[in-house]
């Protein structure tokens, strides 16, 4: 399928000369929303973009003009709709996915887990009436850490979450540990985090190697599932830091495609250093920290959607993108 030649499409610029996984990626110029702080996880539903920020306790609804049109609380306590939560107290919602569970559509947001208890909460919100369940992710993150092979001062730092019809994919950002993609059966994960069972027998961890900028390896930051391609479209960003809680200089970002069959293989590590491509604009590196990939439309030939960046300055940047064969 050829995508419509809309004015938005003509605003796009080629993101990089070489194709990612044999595909052509185009990324628009950024739009900065100064009213939405630290956009970190996003999905698209009914033409709108649903966004969580790591220092906000709200699920924001943003239209395709990147303007906030609604918001829903992710907390049981009363909080002002504007204003950033200080770093020591923020819930750190860094990832989100849209999924069908028990016959209904939900949004599922995860805290990063980079601080015990405080950042180990999840929210399951109905896409219909926006009712919510809040639950502890501490048991899940304890299981992820055990499966990761990390030790000592290495930490869990969950920044990406994607789901297919039957599987969940959890992305660990390796800035104080390892880049890892965890995979497990979706129903098993949901039953586990909602307290209906205590089994994670399907859980698997695969280490991911990514390219570097200025001596700092890229770290996984977001993902969405491309059903027709049986793949995960992922983002990875680079900061000049090796800590999960401290912000470093933003150095750039990468976009890549990870076929899920590679995660199903009998392997414990995948080298994506040659398939993840640095995002550029007008043949220059784009200095932005892409944190989320949200697919809007897809078919066998490619995807269209949105990228969200958190540059640690209290704003969020939005980009439209297409990835086609």
C-alpha positions as CSV (number, residue, x, y, z in Angstrom):
1,X,0.0,0.0,0.0
2,X,1.2,3.5,-0.7
3,X,0.4,6.0,2.0
4,X,-1.7,9.1,1.1
5,X,0.4,12.1,0.1
6,X,-1.0,14.5,2.8
7,X,0.6,17.8,3.8
8,X,1.9,16.1,6.9
9,X,3.7,13.5,4.7
10,X,5.3,16.3,2.6
11,X,6.6,17.8,5.9
12,X,8.6,14.7,6.6
13,X,12.3,14.4,6.1
14,X,14.3,11.3,5.5
15,X,15.6,10.2,8.9
16,X,18.7,8.4,7.7
17,X,20.3,7.4,4.4
18,X,20.6,3.7,5.1
19,X,17.5,1.7,5.6
20,X,16.6,0.1,9.0
21,X,16.2,-3.6,8.4
22,X,15.9,-2.9,4.7
23,X,13.2,-0.3,5.2
24,X,12.9,3.4,4.7
25,X,12.2,5.6,7.8
26,X,10.9,9.1,7.5
27,X,10.5,11.4,10.5
28,X,8.8,14.8,10.6
29,X,10.2,18.0,12.2
30,X,9.5,18.1,15.9
31,X,6.5,19.8,17.6
32,X,7.2,20.8,21.2
33,X,4.3,20.8,23.7
34,X,5.2,22.9,26.7
35,X,2.0,21.9,28.6
36,X,2.9,18.2,28.7
37,X,5.9,17.3,30.8
38,X,8.3,14.5,30.1
39,X,6.3,12.3,27.6
40,X,7.6,8.8,28.1
41,X,5.0,6.3,26.9
42,X,2.3,6.5,24.2
43,X,-0.3,4.6,22.3
44,X,-2.8,5.6,19.6
45,X,-6.5,4.9,19.9
46,X,-9.3,6.2,17.7
47,X,-7.0,8.7,16.1
48,X,-5.8,10.3,19.3
49,X,-2.5,9.8,21.1
50,X,-2.6,8.7,24.8
51,X,0.6,9.8,26.7
52,X,2.0,9.2,30.1
53,X,4.9,11.3,31.5
54,X,7.5,10.1,34.0
55,X,6.9,13.0,36.4
56,X,3.1,13.4,35.9
57,X,0.4,11.3,37.4
58,X,-2.0,11.8,34.5
59,X,-2.8,10.0,31.3
60,X,-3.1,12.8,28.7
61,X,-5.1,12.6,25.5
62,X,-3.4,14.5,22.6
63,X,-4.9,15.1,19.2
64,X,-2.9,14.8,15.9
65,X,-2.1,18.5,16.2
66,X,-0.4,17.5,19.5
67,X,-2.7,19.6,21.7
68,X,-4.0,18.2,25.0
69,X,-7.8,17.5,24.7
70,X,-8.3,15.5,27.9
71,X,-6.6,13.9,30.9
72,X,-7.3,11.1,33.4
73,X,-5.8,10.6,36.8
74,X,-3.5,7.7,37.3
75,X,-3.6,8.1,41.0
76,X,-6.2,7.5,43.8
77,X,-5.2,10.8,45.5
78,X,-6.1,14.3,44.3
79,X,-3.5,16.0,42.4
80,X,-3.3,19.2,40.3
81,X,-3.5,18.5,36.6
82,X,-0.4,20.6,35.9
83,X,3.0,20.8,37.6
84,X,5.8,18.3,37.6
85,X,6.3,15.9,40.5
86,X,9.7,16.3,42.1
87,X,12.2,13.5,41.1
88,X,12.3,11.9,44.5
89,X,8.5,11.4,44.6
90,X,7.6,10.8,41.0
91,X,5.9,7.5,40.0
92,X,8.1,7.4,36.9
93,X,5.5,6.0,34.4
94,X,7.9,5.3,31.5
95,X,6.0,2.8,29.4
96,X,2.5,2.0,28.2
97,X,0.6,-0.4,25.9
98,X,-2.9,-0.9,24.6
99,X,-4.2,-4.4,25.0
100,X,-7.3,-6.6,25.0
101,X,-7.9,-8.3,28.4
102,X,-10.9,-10.4,29.3
103,X,-12.7,-9.1,26.2
104,X,-12.2,-5.4,26.9
105,X,-9.7,-2.7,25.7
106,X,-7.3,-1.3,28.3
107,X,-4.3,1.0,28.6
108,X,-1.6,-0.5,30.8
109,X,1.1,1.8,32.2
110,X,4.2,0.7,34.1
111,X,6.5,2.5,36.5
112,X,10.1,2.1,35.8
113,X,11.1,0.1,38.9
114,X,14.3,2.2,39.2
115,X,13.4,2.9,42.8
116,X,12.0,0.2,45.1
117,X,8.2,0.4,45.8
118,X,7.8,4.1,44.8
119,X,8.4,3.4,41.1
120,X,7.0,-0.2,41.1
121,X,3.3,0.5,40.4
122,X,1.2,-0.3,37.4
123,X,-2.1,1.2,36.3
124,X,-4.7,-0.7,34.2
125,X,-7.3,1.8,32.8
126,X,-10.4,1.0,30.8
127,X,-10.4,2.6,27.4
128,X,-14.2,2.7,27.7
129,X,-15.1,4.4,30.9
130,X,-11.5,5.2,32.2
131,X,-12.0,3.3,35.4
132,X,-8.7,2.1,36.8
133,X,-6.9,-0.5,38.8
134,X,-3.6,0.3,40.5
135,X,-1.4,-2.6,41.6
136,X,2.1,-3.3,42.8
137,X,4.6,-4.4,40.2
138,X,7.2,-5.4,42.9
139,X,6.6,-9.2,42.5
140,X,6.9,-8.9,38.7
141,X,10.1,-6.8,38.8
142,X,11.6,-9.2,41.3
143,X,11.0,-11.9,38.8
144,X,12.4,-9.9,35.9
145,X,15.5,-9.1,37.9
146,X,16.0,-12.8,38.7
147,X,15.6,-13.7,35.0
148,X,17.9,-10.9,33.8
149,X,21.2,-12.3,35.1
150,X,22.0,-8.9,36.6
151,X,23.7,-8.6,40.0
152,X,25.2,-6.3,42.5
153,X,24.3,-2.6,41.9
154,X,22.6,-3.3,38.5
155,X,19.0,-2.2,38.4
156,X,15.8,-2.8,36.6
157,X,14.7,0.2,34.6
158,X,11.6,-0.6,32.5
159,X,11.0,1.9,29.7
160,X,9.2,0.0,27.0
161,X,6.1,-2.2,26.9
162,X,4.4,-3.7,23.9
163,X,1.8,-6.5,23.4
164,X,0.6,-8.7,20.7
165,X,-2.6,-10.8,20.8
166,X,-0.9,-13.4,23.1
167,X,2.5,-12.0,24.2
168,X,3.9,-9.2,26.3
169,X,7.4,-7.6,25.6
170,X,9.0,-5.6,28.4
171,X,12.0,-3.4,27.6
172,X,14.7,-2.8,30.2
173,X,16.8,0.3,29.6
174,X,20.4,-0.5,30.3
175,X,21.8,2.7,31.8
176,X,22.4,1.0,35.2
177,X,22.2,-2.6,34.1
178,X,21.7,-4.2,30.8
179,X,19.6,-3.7,27.7
180,X,17.1,-6.6,27.9
181,X,13.9,-7.6,26.2
182,X,11.7,-9.8,28.4
183,X,9.0,-11.8,26.7
184,X,6.2,-13.8,28.3
185,X,2.6,-14.9,27.7
186,X,0.2,-11.9,28.0
187,X,-2.5,-13.7,29.9
188,X,0.1,-15.1,32.3
189,X,1.5,-11.7,32.9
190,X,-1.9,-10.1,33.5
191,X,-3.0,-12.8,35.9
192,X,0.3,-12.5,37.7
193,X,0.2,-8.7,38.2
194,X,-3.5,-8.7,39.2
195,X,-2.9,-11.4,41.8
196,X,-4.8,-14.3,40.1
197,X,-1.8,-16.6,39.9
198,X,1.9,-16.8,40.9
199,X,3.4,-18.4,37.8
200,X,5.6,-16.7,35.2
201,X,6.8,-20.0,33.6
202,X,6.9,-18.4,30.1
203,X,9.2,-15.6,31.1
204,X,12.4,-15.3,28.9
205,X,15.1,-12.6,28.9
206,X,17.3,-11.7,25.9
207,X,20.2,-9.3,26.2
208,X,20.4,-6.6,23.5
209,X,23.6,-5.0,22.2
210,X,23.1,-1.5,20.6
211,X,25.3,1.1,19.0
212,X,27.0,3.9,20.9
213,X,27.4,7.7,20.6
214,X,30.4,9.3,22.2
215,X,31.3,6.2,24.1
216,X,27.8,5.7,25.6
217,X,25.8,2.7,24.4
218,X,22.2,3.4,23.4
219,X,19.6,2.2,25.8
220,X,16.2,0.8,25.0
221,X,13.5,3.4,25.5
222,X,10.2,2.4,23.9
223,X,8.4,-0.1,21.5
224,X,5.2,-1.0,19.8
225,X,4.1,-4.1,18.0
226,X,3.7,-4.3,14.3
227,X,1.3,-7.2,13.7
228,X,1.6,-7.6,9.9
229,X,5.4,-7.6,10.2
230,X,5.5,-9.8,13.3
231,X,8.0,-7.4,14.7
232,X,8.6,-4.8,17.4
233,X,9.4,-1.3,16.3
234,X,11.7,0.0,19.0
235,X,13.5,3.2,20.0
236,X,16.8,3.6,21.9
237,X,18.3,6.8,23.2
238,X,21.7,7.9,24.4
239,X,22.4,10.1,27.4
240,X,25.9,10.9,28.8
241,X,25.2,9.1,32.0
242,X,25.4,5.6,33.5
243,X,22.7,6.0,36.1
244,X,19.0,5.1,36.0
245,X,18.0,8.1,38.2
246,X,20.3,10.9,37.0
247,X,19.8,12.8,33.7
248,X,22.7,13.2,31.4
249,X,23.4,15.2,28.3
250,X,21.1,14.1,25.5
251,X,23.2,12.8,22.6
252,X,20.7,11.3,20.1
253,X,18.4,8.4,19.4
254,X,18.0,5.3,17.2
255,X,15.0,3.4,15.7
256,X,15.1,-0.2,14.8
257,X,12.9,-3.3,13.9
258,X,13.2,-6.5,15.9
259,X,11.4,-9.5,14.5
260,X,9.7,-11.4,17.3
261,X,11.0,-14.7,15.9
262,X,14.5,-13.7,17.0
263,X,13.2,-13.4,20.6
264,X,11.7,-16.9,20.3
265,X,15.0,-18.5,19.3
266,X,17.2,-20.3,21.7
267,X,19.4,-17.4,22.3
268,X,20.3,-15.2,25.3
269,X,21.8,-12.2,23.4
270,X,21.0,-10.3,20.1
271,X,23.4,-7.9,18.4
272,X,21.4,-5.0,17.0
273,X,24.4,-2.7,16.6
274,X,24.3,-2.8,12.8
275,X,20.5,-2.6,12.3
276,X,19.6,0.2,14.7
277,X,20.1,3.4,12.8
278,X,20.8,6.9,14.3
279,X,17.9,9.3,13.7
280,X,18.9,12.3,11.7
281,X,17.1,15.3,10.2
282,X,18.3,17.1,7.1
283,X,21.4,14.8,7.2
284,X,22.4,16.0,10.7
285,X,22.0,14.0,13.9
286,X,18.7,14.8,15.6
287,X,19.6,15.6,19.3
288,X,16.5,14.3,21.0
289,X,15.7,11.5,23.5
290,X,13.0,9.4,21.9
291,X,11.2,7.6,24.6
292,X,8.2,6.0,22.9
293,X,6.9,4.6,19.6
294,X,3.2,4.6,18.9
295,X,1.9,2.9,15.8
296,X,-1.2,4.4,14.3
297,X,-1.6,2.5,11.0
298,X,0.1,-0.6,9.7
299,X,0.1,-3.2,6.9
300,X,2.5,-5.7,5.4
301,X,4.5,-2.9,3.8
302,X,5.1,-0.8,6.8
303,X,3.8,1.4,9.6
304,X,2.8,5.0,10.3
305,X,2.7,6.6,13.7
306,X,4.3,8.9,16.3
307,X,7.4,9.2,18.3
308,X,7.5,11.0,21.7
309,X,10.6,12.5,23.2
310,X,11.4,13.6,26.8
311,X,14.4,15.9,26.8
312,X,14.3,16.4,30.6
313,X,13.3,20.1,30.3
314,X,9.7,19.9,31.3
315,X,8.3,19.7,27.8
316,X,7.6,16.9,25.3
317,X,8.5,16.6,21.6
318,X,6.2,14.8,19.1
319,X,7.2,13.5,15.7
320,X,5.2,11.7,13.0
321,X,7.0,8.9,11.3
322,X,6.6,6.2,8.6
323,X,8.6,3.1,8.2
324,X,8.1,1.4,4.8
325,X,9.6,-1.3,2.6
